[in-house]
Amino acid sequence: MKHIVALSGGKDSTAMALRLQEVEPDTDFIYVCTPTGDELPEMVEHFGRLREVLAKPIVPLNIPMLRDGLA
């Protein structure tokens, strides 16, 4: 089973990702986001810091990936 955590970069999804990692450390979460391509530099920095804290990549999804499913 895949455990997918969607991140918007906002406080709620960030807090949820951090909390899930804390309470389920043995679960292999897949972190995803749907970038617009027009993110502010602060958001890019935020996702970079979050990647470091989570020690996992944050997969940017695009329309074909959503249509075809996560492989």
Long-range contacts (C-beta under 8 A, 24 or more apart in sequence): 2-30, 2-70, 3-27, 3-28, 3-29, 3-30, 4-29, 4-30, 4-31, 4-32, 4-70, 5-29, 5-30, 5-31, 5-32, 6-32, 6-33, 6-34, 7-31, 7-32, 7-33, 7-47, 7-50, 7-58, 8-33, 9-33, 9-39, 9-43, 9-46, 9-47, 14-46, 14-50, 17-50, 17-54, 18-53, 18-54, 21-54, 29-54, 29-56, 30-56, 30-59, 30-70, 31-56, 31-57, 31-58, 31-59, 32-58, 32-59, 32-60, 32-61, 32-70, 33-58, 33-59, 33-60, 33-61, 34-60, 34-61, 34-62, 35-60
